[in-house]
Amino acid sequence: MRKLLLIFGLLFCFAFTAKATHQRAAEITYTWLGGNAYEFTLTCFTYTPSPAGLQRDSLLVQWGDGTQEYIPRVVLQNLGDDYTLNVYKKIHNFSSSGTYTISMEDANRNYGVVNVPNSVMVPMHIETELVINPFLGYNNSVQLLNAPVDKGCVGKLYLHNPSAYDPDGDSLSYKLVNCKGLDGLDVPGYTFPQASQSFEIDPMTGELRWDVPVMQGEYNVAFMVEEWRHGIKIGSVIRDMQILISVCDNDLPEIQCDEQYCLLAGQQLDFLISASDPDGDNVTLTASGAPLELSVSPAILNPESDFGLHPQMEFIWSTNHVHIRNTPYQLVIHAKDDATPVSLTNVRTVSISVMGPKVQNLFAEVHGHDAILSWTAYPCSNAVALLVYRKAGCDGYEPDACETGIRAGYQLLATLNGATATTYTDHDLPQGVAYEYRVLAQFPDGALSIVSDAVCVELKNDSPLMTHVTNDSVDLVSGQVVTCWTQPKEIDEQFVAPFSYTLTRILDGEASAVYEGADTTFRDANVDLAMTNSLLYKVEMRDAQQQLMGTSVSASAVMLTVNGTNNEALLTWTEAVPWLVDSTQVFKEVDDHFVRIATVEGMEYTDTDVESDETYRYYVRTFGHYTMEGILRPLVNYSAIVIVNIGQEEPIEEFSYQLPNVFTPNGDGINDVFEPKVTGLSLISGAKTVIFNRWGNILHDTEDPLIQWDGKSKLTKMDCPPGTYFYVTDITYIGATGEESLHLQGSITVVR
């Protein structure tokens, strides 16, 4: 009886192993058909000798909406080397928008996978995420053009690239994940393959690098490809792939071509790809990637593949404006030798950037205090906006060969919707400073063109210019303010000398004339700068007949604030002035006299050389200039002396950050801005919020952790209509374990 039971058990185990030892690799992808209908493709590679593969003429898929369905096999192809390709397809309609996880789980993986303990008893589980959100636009999943089965050798560098192609042009990122088994859980005891150096995937290119395998056998690895649109994750695909590592003396073939190209839309890219093998083997040269898959003017390979000792092919791509996008295209080149018993494949990932051309013939002329810009009509009709930028001062930089967008230091003046605008007027420019303008185009996915050439303007010097609003440097303690201004150099002949000035002081919002006369300097002894919250001055100029000749732009005093706590003093200051502020010197009282402790270019400084319960005194001195010739430089201005007591070190606060789902920007003073309810604001070390509409247009973006959106569009400067909008917020803050991060995304309803 025991012999019968033993024989029965052996037969049962043999039957189970024969039927279940088959799943090598798999993934699920999808294509949008319209509405909420998608066609799903389940691709599996199975172990050919196993009868279980033949029996799987359909597989059960969980749709993520509470339903499941068997989907039929439409392709069964023996690829040789004990690999069989199985393709299953099915259309599924979802009832509503939402996020769905589509999954398949099949028993079992093939026998003998080194890094999957008892793999023959472990199911293959794969899943794909689908986000249906009409406000972001419907989505097709990434397509992985290279097969998920591959070979390598012990002691030889292994490279693989899935050649991911996104039909929608979304940004892609890659990360390794654990292989999954029963109920979608990580396989118990699973480990990444052992490497003598490293096993990793490039998060940008998707290149899997195993440096180097140390033991022969079959290995399964999984990675996730995530799609991003306007900074929001819109879907993902997990590929579970198998790599067979053998012992061999073979070396990788070599690929000859550059790894990066950039060109303007409308230009043709043409380069030669070749390969060779250090062991003298014949090489098969192929390539795949997004440029070859495009529906409009795709790239071509001539020939499509080549074989021999020195194979080569030509890549030719005639680009046009529809190819402009924010992320580079990838071309993945494969060179596979014909060595035995194991052939090796080398991979090279080529990055190709297709850039929007620059706006041409930018011109500017000055009419009064306005700068009128004009340019040639932009040739790319798919541009969604033209962006007008300005900066104080003219440096006229030339962008690098592959540089798009605009460098730091420029202010966005206007977003002109569409690509048809050819003019823009910048009103009420202040005098004394030259201004540089640039224009560039923006495309649907946020891509920016090459920036236009610079154009520079400077107003006539026909009005007085404020040069100083400063604490009295002779007696800083008094807090008295010294003001200075200059007479204009270009005076119209209609005005008759002698000339006079009226100086107006705006103290905490209250305006009053404090001086009338012919001098260009005045000491205001009736204010104490240390006791004011806001202080500005402006000057009017009149001729002998009291005709108004011009009014200066107002200039503020340097307003310094110092906060002391947690064994440091934080100094911040403001200076709203028409001239350019170049640098600031920070002074601190040490042993009864002030010494300079820092020179900074920003508007804050932290002094850590302080002690709790001690009192310190500070002031700052700023240096600036006008770009106009003939005006004194540098312009030096002092703040008041500020006294601070350093408080005791405070315990770390509890941190919370919550966003509302509705606000009412109707001007009634109640709930007028979109802002968080936050506890522990001082713990925040970084913030970024983007608010956009259902078409993906960014309406507001800020690095202010308090957000303070007033419901207006940065594109039109007008009130956004009532309705639902969407936000993405990322916060970094100091938590119990150090710097931590918080990611929030959701909808906000505007009610007016």
C-alpha positions in Angstrom: 0.0 0.0 0.0 2.8 2.4 0.9 4.5 1.6 -2.5 1.2 2.5 -4.3 1.0 5.7 -2.4 4.6 6.6 -3.2 4.1 5.8 -6.9 0.9 7.9 -6.9 2.7 10.8 -5.2 5.6 10.7 -7.7 3.2 10.6 -10.6 1.2 13.5 -9.1 4.4 15.6 -8.6 5.6 14.8 -12.2 2.2 15.8 -13.6 2.1 19.0 -11.6 5.7 19.9 -12.6 5.0 19.1 -16.3 1.9 21.2 -16.4 2.9 24.1 -14.1 6.5 24.7 -15.1 6.1 27.2 -17.8 5.8 31.0 -17.1 9.1 32.7 -17.9 8.1 36.4 -18.5 5.0 38.6 -18.9 3.5 42.1 -19.1 0.2 43.8 -19.8 -0.2 46.8 -22.1 -3.2 48.7 -23.3 -4.5 50.9 -26.2 -7.3 53.5 -25.8 -10.2 52.9 -28.2 -12.4 55.8 -27.2 -14.6 56.8 -24.3 -13.7 54.4 -21.4 -12.9 51.4 -23.8 -9.4 49.9 -23.9 -7.9 47.0 -25.7 -5.6 45.0 -23.4 -2.7 42.9 -24.6 -1.2 40.3 -22.3 2.1 39.0 -23.5 3.7 35.9 -22.0 6.8 33.9 -22.7 6.6 30.3 -21.6 8.8 27.2 -21.4 8.0 25.3 -24.7 8.3 21.7 -23.4 5.7 22.2 -20.7 2.2 21.1 -21.8 0.8 23.7 -19.4 1.7 26.4 -21.9 -0.3 24.8 -24.7 -3.3 24.4 -22.3 -3.4 28.1 -21.6 -5.7 29.1 -24.5 -7.1 31.8 -22.2 -6.0 33.5 -19.0 -8.0 35.1 -16.2 -7.5 38.9 -15.9 -8.7 41.1 -13.0 -9.8 44.4 -14.4 -9.4 46.4 -11.2 -13.1 47.4 -11.2 -14.4 44.4 -9.3 -14.8 42.2 -12.4 -12.7 39.5 -13.9 -12.7 37.8 -17.3 -10.9 35.1 -19.3 -9.2 36.6 -22.3 -8.4 34.5 -25.4 -5.0 33.7 -26.8 -4.5 35.1 -30.3 -0.9 34.2 -30.9 1.0 31.0 -30.1 4.5 31.0 -31.6 7.5 28.7 -30.9 10.6 30.9 -30.9 13.1 28.1 -30.5 15.5 27.7 -27.5 12.5 26.5 -25.4 10.8 29.9 -25.6 7.1 30.2 -26.8 5.4 33.5 -27.3 1.8 33.8 -26.2 -0.3 36.9 -26.9 -3.8 37.4 -25.4 -6.1 40.3 -26.3 -9.5 41.6 -25.0 -11.4 44.8 -25.0 -12.8 46.1 -21.7 -15.1 49.0 -21.0 -14.8 50.8 -17.6 -17.9 52.4 -16.2 -16.3 55.6 -15.0 -13.1 57.6 -14.5 -10.7 56.3 -11.9 -7.5 54.5 -11.2 -7.5 50.8 -12.0 -5.0 48.0 -11.4 -5.2 45.3 -14.1 -3.5 42.1 -13.1 -3.0 38.5 -14.1 -1.8 35.6 -11.9 -0.9 32.2 -13.3 0.5 29.1 -11.7 3.4 28.7 -12.1 6.8 30.0 -13.0 9.3 27.7 -14.7 11.4 25.4 -12.6 14.9 26.4 -11.4 14.9 30.2 -11.2 17.9 31.0 -9.1 16.6 34.0 -7.3 13.0 32.8 -6.9 13.0 30.1 -4.2 11.1 27.0 -5.3 10.0 28.8 -8.4 8.0 25.9 -9.8 5.6 26.5 -6.9 5.4 30.3 -7.3 2.8 32.0 -9.4 3.6 34.6 -12.0 1.8 37.8 -11.1 2.0 41.0 -13.2 0.0 44.2 -13.0 -0.5 47.4 -14.9 -2.0 50.7 -13.7 -4.5 52.6 -15.8 -5.6 56.2 -14.9 -8.8 57.4 -16.6 -9.0 61.1 -16.1 -10.5 63.2 -18.8 -9.0 66.3 -17.4 -5.5 64.9 -18.1 -6.5 63.4 -21.4 -7.0 59.7 -22.3 -3.9 57.5 -22.3 -2.2 54.7 -24.1 0.2 52.6 -22.1 3.9 52.4 -22.9 4.8 49.8 -25.5 7.9 47.7 -24.7 9.5 46.9 -28.1 12.2 44.5 -27.0 11.4 41.0 -25.7 11.5 40.2 -22.0 13.8 37.2 -22.4 17.5 37.5 -22.8 20.9 35.8 -22.3 24.2 36.7 -20.7 27.4 35.2 -19.5 29.1 34.8 -16.1 31.7 37.5 -15.6 30.6 39.5 -18.6 28.7 42.8 -18.4 25.0 42.3 -19.2 22.9 45.1 -20.7 19.2 45.2 -21.6 16.9 48.0 -22.7 13.1 47.3 -23.2 13.0 50.1 -25.8 10.0 51.6 -24.3 7.8 53.8 -26.6 5.0 55.9 -25.4 2.5 56.7 -28.2 1.3 59.8 -26.4 4.8 61.3 -25.8 4.5 61.1 -22.0 7.6 61.2 -19.9 8.8 57.9 -18.7 10.7 56.8 -15.6 12.0 53.3 -14.6 12.6 51.5 -11.3 13.3 48.0 -10.2 10.6 46.2 -8.2 10.4 42.8 -6.6 8.9 40.0 -8.6 5.4 39.2 -7.4 3.7 36.0 -6.7 0.6 34.7 -4.9 -2.1 37.5 -4.5 0.2 40.1 -5.9 2.6 40.0 -2.9 6.3 40.0 -3.2 7.8 36.6 -3.8 9.0 35.3 -0.4 12.7 35.2 -0.3 13.1 37.0 -3.6 16.4 38.8 -4.2 17.9 40.8 -7.0 20.5 38.8 -9.0 23.9 38.6 -7.4 26.5 40.9 -9.0 30.2 41.5 -8.4 29.7 45.2 -8.8 26.1 46.4 -9.2 22.6 45.5 -10.5 20.6 48.6 -11.4 18.3 50.3 -13.9 18.8 53.8 -15.3 15.7 55.7 -14.2 15.8 57.9 -17.3 16.7 55.6 -20.1 15.5 52.3 -18.8 18.9 50.6 -19.4 19.2 47.6 -17.2 22.9 47.1 -16.2 24.2 43.9 -14.5 27.8 44.4 -13.6 28.6 41.5 -13.6 26.8 38.1 -13.2 28.7 35.7 -10.9 26.7 32.5 -11.2 25.1 30.7 -14.1 21.4 29.9 -14.1 18.0 31.5 -14.9 17.0 34.7 -13.1 13.8 36.7 -13.1 13.8 40.5 -12.5 10.9 43.0 -12.6 10.8 46.7 -13.3 8.1 49.3 -13.5 7.8 51.8 -16.3 5.8 54.9 -15.1 4.2 57.5 -17.4 4.1 61.2 -16.3 2.0 64.0 -17.8 2.3 67.5 -16.4 4.1 66.1 -13.5 1.3 63.7 -12.6 1.6 59.9 -12.8 -0.9 58.7 -15.5 -0.1 55.0 -15.7 2.5 52.3 -15.3 3.5 48.8 -16.6 5.4 46.2 -14.7 7.5 43.8 -16.8 8.6 40.5 -15.3 11.5 39.3 -17.4 13.9 36.3 -17.5 17.6 36.3 -18.1 19.6 33.1 -18.7 23.2 33.3 -17.6 25.7 30.7 -18.9 29.4 30.1 -18.7 31.2 31.3 -21.8 34.4 33.1 -23.0 32.5 35.3 -25.3 32.9 39.1 -25.4 30.2 41.7 -26.1 30.1 43.1 -29.6 31.0 46.8 -30.0 28.6 49.5 -31.4 29.9 52.6 -33.1 27.7 55.8 -33.1 27.2 58.9 -31.0 24.8 58.6 -28.0 23.2 62.1 -28.3 21.8 64.2 -31.1 19.7 67.3 -31.2 18.1 69.1 -34.1 15.5 71.7 -35.0 12.1 70.6 -36.1 12.2 70.6 -39.9 15.7 69.4 -40.1 16.8 65.9 -41.2 18.9 63.7 -39.0 21.2 61.3 -40.8 23.9 59.2 -39.2 25.6 55.8 -39.6 25.5 53.0 -37.1 28.0 50.2 -37.3 29.2 47.3 -35.2 32.0 44.8 -34.8 33.0 41.9 -32.5 36.3 41.7 -30.7 36.2 37.9 -31.0 35.7 38.1 -34.8 32.2 36.8 -34.7 29.5 37.8 -37.1 27.1 40.4 -35.7 23.4 41.1 -36.3 22.7 44.8 -36.0 19.2 46.0 -35.3 17.5 49.0 -33.7 14.1 50.0 -32.3 12.5 53.0 -30.6 10.0 55.8 -30.8 11.3 57.5 -33.9 10.7 54.3 -35.9 7.1 54.0 -34.6 5.7 57.4 -35.3 2.6 57.7 -37.4 3.8 61.0 -39.0 7.1 61.0 -40.8 8.7 58.1 -39.0 12.4 57.5 -39.2 13.8 54.8 -41.4 16.7 52.4 -41.2 18.6 51.5 -44.3 18.8 48.6 -44.3 16.3 47.6 -41.5 19.0 45.2 -40.1 22.4 44.0 -41.2 24.5 40.9 -40.5 28.2 40.3 -40.9 31.7 41.0 -39.6 31.1 44.8 -39.9 27.4 45.4 -40.2 26.1 48.9 -40.6 22.9 50.8 -41.3 21.9 54.4 -41.9 19.4 56.2 -39.6 17.4 58.8 -41.5 14.7 61.0 -40.0 13.0 64.0 -41.6 11.5 65.8 -38.7 8.7 68.3 -38.6 6.9 70.5 -36.0 4.7 67.6 -34.7 7.8 65.9 -33.4 8.7 68.7 -30.9 8.4 67.4 -27.4 9.8 67.9 -23.9 11.6 64.6 -23.5 14.1 63.2 -25.9 13.3 60.3 -28.2 15.2 57.1 -27.6 16.6 54.8 -30.3 17.9 51.5 -28.9 20.6 49.8 -30.9 21.3 46.1 -30.5 24.3 44.2 -31.7 24.1 40.4 -31.2 27.0 38.1 -32.1 26.6 34.6 -33.3 29.0 32.9 -30.9 28.2 29.5 -29.5 27.1 28.2 -27.2 25.9 31.6 -26.0 25.5 34.7 -28.2 25.8 38.0 -26.4 24.0 41.3 -27.1 25.3 44.8 -26.6 23.0 47.8 -26.3 23.4 51.5 -26.9 20.7 54.0 -26.1 20.7 57.0 -28.4 18.9 60.2 -27.2 17.4 62.4 -29.9 16.0 65.8 -29.0 13.7 67.6 -31.5 13.6 71.3 -30.6 11.2 74.1 -31.5 13.0 76.8 -33.6 13.6 80.2 -32.1 11.2 83.2 -32.6 12.9 85.2 -35.3 13.5 89.0 -35.8 12.6 90.2 -32.3 12.6 94.0 -32.4 11.8 96.7 -29.8 11.2 100.4 -29.9 10.5 102.8 -27.0 7.4 105.1 -27.0 7.4 107.3 -23.9 7.6 104.8 -21.0 6.5 101.8 -23.1 8.5 99.2 -24.9 6.8 97.9 -28.0 8.0 94.4 -29.1 7.4 92.8 -32.5 8.6 89.6 -34.2 8.0 87.4 -37.2 5.0 85.0 -37.1 6.0 81.7 -35.5 6.2 78.9 -38.0 5.0 76.0 -35.8 1.2 76.0 -35.7 1.1 73.4 -32.9 2.7 75.8 -30.4 0.1 76.6 -27.6 1.6 79.9 -26.4 4.3 82.4 -26.9 6.1 83.5 -23.7 7.5 87.0 -23.3 10.3 87.5 -20.8 12.2 90.5 -19.4 15.2 91.1 -17.2 17.0 94.1 -15.9 20.3 94.6 -17.5 21.5 93.2 -20.9 23.9 90.3 -21.2 22.8 89.0 -24.5 23.8 85.3 -23.8 23.7 82.8 -26.7 22.1 79.5 -25.9 24.1 76.4 -26.2 23.6 74.2 -29.2 21.0 71.9 -27.6 19.6 74.4 -25.0 15.9 75.1 -25.0 13.9 77.4 -22.6 15.3 80.4 -20.8 18.0 80.8 -18.2 17.4 82.0 -14.6 17.0 85.7 -13.9 14.2 86.5 -16.4 10.7 87.5 -15.4 7.7 86.1 -17.3 5.7 89.1 -18.5 3.0 87.5 -20.7 1.7 84.2 -22.0 0.2 84.9 -25.4 -2.1 82.0 -26.2 -1.6 80.3 -29.6 1.2 80.9 -32.0 -0.3 83.8 -34.0 0.8 86.8 -31.9 3.5 89.0 -33.3 3.5 92.0 -30.9 3.5 92.8 -27.2 3.7 96.2 -25.3 5.4 96.4 -22.0 3.9 99.5 -20.2 5.3 101.9 -17.7 8.9 101.0 -17.6 11.1 102.7 -15.0 14.0 104.8 -16.0 17.7 104.3 -15.4 17.9 100.6 -16.1 18.3 98.8 -19.5 15.9 95.9 -20.1 16.5 92.8 -22.2 13.6 91.0 -23.8 13.3 87.4 -25.1 10.4 85.5 -26.6 10.0 81.7 -26.9 7.3 79.2 -27.8 5.6 76.6 -25.7 4.2 73.3 -26.9 1.3 71.1 -25.6 3.5 68.9 -23.3 5.3 71.9 -21.9 8.3 71.8 -24.2 10.0 75.1 -24.8 11.6 76.3 -28.0 15.1 77.7 -28.3 15.0 81.2 -26.9 14.9 84.2 -29.3 17.8 86.5 -29.8 17.9 89.3 -27.2 16.7 92.8 -27.7 17.6 95.6 -25.3 15.8 98.9 -24.6 16.5 101.9 -22.3 14.3 104.8 -21.6 15.4 108.4 -22.1 16.8 110.0 -18.9 14.2 112.8 -18.7 12.9 112.4 -15.1 14.7 112.4 -11.7 16.0 109.1 -10.3 16.0 108.2 -6.7 19.5 106.9 -5.7 19.4 106.7 -1.9 16.9 105.9 0.9 19.3 105.1 3.6 19.8 105.2 7.3 22.2 108.0 8.2 25.6 106.3 7.9 27.2 109.1 10.1 24.8 108.3 13.0 23.2 104.8 12.4 21.6 104.8 15.9 19.5 107.9 15.2 17.5 106.1 12.5 17.2 109.3 10.5 16.8 108.8 6.7 19.0 110.4 4.1 17.5 110.6 0.6 19.2 111.5 -2.7 18.2 111.8 -6.3 19.7 112.8 -9.6 18.7 115.5 -12.1 17.8 114.0 -15.6 20.4 114.3 -18.3 17.9 114.7 -21.2 15.7 117.8 -20.5 13.2 118.8 -23.1 13.7 122.3 -24.5 10.2 123.3 -23.5 11.2 123.3 -19.8 12.8 126.5 -18.4 15.4 126.6 -15.6 15.7 126.9 -12.6 14.3 123.5 -11.6 12.8 122.5 -8.3 11.9 119.2 -6.6 9.1 118.0 -4.3 10.0 114.9 -2.2 7.1 112.8 -0.9 7.4 110.4 1.9 5.1 107.4 2.2 5.3 106.2 5.8 3.3 103.0 6.6 0.9 103.9 3.8 0.5 107.6 4.6 1.9 110.1 2.0 3.1 113.6 2.8 5.4 116.1 1.1 8.5 116.5 3.3 10.8 118.7 1.1 10.5 121.4 -1.6 13.6 123.1 -3.1 16.4 122.9 -5.6 18.7 120.5 -3.7 19.0 116.8 -4.7 19.5 115.5 -1.1 17.4 115.6 2.0 17.8 114.3 5.6 14.5 113.3 7.0 14.9 113.8 10.7 11.2 113.3 11.5 11.3 109.5 11.2 13.0 106.7 13.1 13.8 104.0 10.6 14.0 101.4 13.3 10.3 102.1 14.3 8.7 101.9 10.9 7.2 99.0 9.0 7.2 100.5 5.5 9.0 103.6 4.2 9.2 104.9 0.6 10.1 108.1 -1.1 9.5 109.6 -4.6 10.4 112.9 -6.1 8.7 115.2 -8.6 10.6 117.7 -10.8 9.2 121.1 -12.0 10.5 123.9 -14.1 10.5 127.7 -13.4 6.9 127.9 -14.6 5.9 125.0 -12.3 5.3 122.6 -15.2 5.7 119.0 -14.1 8.7 117.6 -15.8 8.6 114.1 -14.4 8.2 111.9 -11.4 10.7 109.3 -10.2 9.8 105.7 -9.4 9.4 105.3 -5.6 12.3 103.7 -3.7 12.1 102.1 -0.3 14.4 102.0 2.7 16.2 98.7 3.4 13.8 97.1 5.9 15.7 94.5 8.1 14.0 91.9 10.2 15.8 89.5 12.6 14.3 86.5 14.3 16.3 84.6 16.9 15.5 81.1 18.1 17.1 77.6 18.2 20.6 79.0 18.6 20.5 81.0 15.3 19.5 84.5 14.1 17.7 84.6 10.8 18.1 88.0 9.0 15.8 88.9 6.2 15.4 92.2 4.4 13.5 93.9 1.6 14.5 96.8 -0.7 11.9 97.8 -3.3 14.0 100.1 -5.5 14.3 101.0 -9.2 18.0 100.2 -9.4 19.6 96.8 -9.4 20.8 95.4 -6.1 24.1 93.6 -6.5 25.1 92.5 -3.0 24.5 93.0 0.7 27.0 93.2 3.5 25.8 91.9 7.0 27.2 93.6 10.1 27.0 92.4 13.7 28.0 94.1 16.9 31.0 92.4 18.5 32.8 93.9 21.6 31.0 97.2 21.3 31.7 97.8 17.6 30.2 96.5 14.4 32.1 94.0 12.1 31.2 92.6 8.8 30.3 88.9 9.1 29.0 88.1 5.6 28.5 89.4 2.0 25.5 87.8 0.2 23.7 88.2 -3.1 20.3 87.2 -1.8 17.9 88.8 0.7 18.6 86.7 3.8 21.3 85.4 6.0 21.5 83.0 9.0 24.0 83.7 11.8 24.7 80.5 13.7 27.4 82.1 15.9 24.9 83.0 18.6 23.9 81.7 22.0 20.5 81.4 23.7 19.3 84.2 26.0 21.9 86.6 24.5 21.1 89.9 22.8 22.7 90.9 19.5 22.6 93.9 17.2 22.7 93.8 13.3 22.4 96.1 10.3 22.9 95.5 6.6 24.4 97.6 3.8 23.3 97.1 0.2 25.2 97.9 -3.0 23.4 98.6 -6.3 23.6 100.4 -9.6 21.6 101.8 -12.5 22.7 100.6 -16.0 22.5 104.1 -17.3 25.8 105.8 -17.8 26.8 108.9 -15.8 25.1 107.9 -12.6 27.0 107.3 -9.4 27.8 103.7 -8.6 27.7 101.8 -6.4 24.6 103.0 -4.7 25.1 102.3 -1.0 22.1 102.1 1.4 22.0 101.2 5.1 19.2 99.6 7.1 18.3 100.5 10.7 20.1 98.7 13.5 17.9 95.8 14.7 18.2 94.3 18.2 17.3 90.6 18.8 17.3 88.3 21.8 18.0 84.7 20.9 15.3 82.5 22.4 15.7 79.0 23.9 15.9 76.1 21.6 12.3 74.9 20.9 11.2 71.3 20.5 10.3 70.1 17.0 6.7 70.8 16.3 4.1 68.2 15.1 3.8 68.7 11.4 0.5 68.6 9.4 -0.4 70.0 6.0 -3.9 69.8 4.6 -5.5 71.3 1.5 -9.2 72.2 1.1 -11.4 71.0 -1.8 -13.2 74.3 -2.4 -12.6 78.0 -2.1 -14.6 81.2 -3.0 -12.4 83.9 -4.6 -15.2 86.5 -4.7 -13.5 89.3 -2.8 -15.6 89.1 0.3 -12.5 88.5 2.5 -13.6 85.0 3.4 -11.9 81.9 1.9 -10.7 84.1 -1.0 -7.5 82.1 -1.6 -6.5 78.5 -2.0 -4.2 77.9 0.9 -3.3 75.0 3.3 -4.1 74.4 6.9 -0.6 73.9 8.2 0.9 73.2 11.6 4.7 73.6 11.8 5.2 76.0 8.9 8.8 76.6 10.0 9.7 73.0 9.5 9.1 73.2 5.8 12.3 73.3 3.8 10.9 73.1 0.3 7.6 73.4 -1.6 6.2 73.2 -5.1 2.6 73.4 -6.2 1.2 73.3 -9.7 -2.5 74.0 -10.4 -3.9 73.2 -13.9 -7.2 72.9 -15.7 -8.9 69.9 -17.4 -6.8 70.5 -20.5 -3.6 70.4 -18.6 -2.8 74.1 -18.9 -0.9 75.3 -15.9 -2.8 78.2 -14.2 -0.6 78.8 -11.2 2.7 77.4 -10.0 4.6 78.5 -6.9 7.3 77.5 -4.4 5.4 79.2 -1.6 4.3 76.5 0.9 1.2 78.7 1.6 0.3 78.6 -2.1 -2.0 81.7 -2.0 -3.8 81.1 -5.3 -6.4 83.8 -5.9 -8.2 81.9 -8.6 -6.6 83.8 -11.5 -4.9 82.3 -14.5 -1.2 83.0 -15.0 -1.9 82.6 -18.7 -4.6 85.3 -19.1 -4.3 87.2 -15.8 -8.1 86.9 -15.6 -10.4 85.1 -13.1 -10.8 81.4 -13.8 -14.4 80.4 -14.3 -16.2 78.5 -11.6 -15.5 74.8 -11.8 -13.1 72.0 -10.9 -9.3 72.4 -11.2 -6.5 70.1 -10.2 -3.3 70.5 -8.1 -0.1 68.7 -7.4 1.8 69.7 -4.2 5.2 68.4 -3.0 6.4 69.4 0.4 9.7 68.6 2.1 9.9 69.2 5.9 12.0 68.4 8.9 10.4 65.4 10.6 11.4 63.2 13.5 13.8 61.2 11.3 15.2 64.1 9.4 14.1 65.5 6.0 10.8 63.9 4.9 8.5 64.4 1.9 4.8 64.8 1.4 3.1 64.4 -2.0 -0.5 65.6 -2.4 -2.7 65.7 -5.5 -6.4 66.2 -6.0 -9.1 68.6 -7.2 -10.2 72.0 -6.0 -13.5 73.6 -6.8 -13.8 77.3 -7.5 -17.1 78.8 -6.4 -17.9 82.5 -7.2 
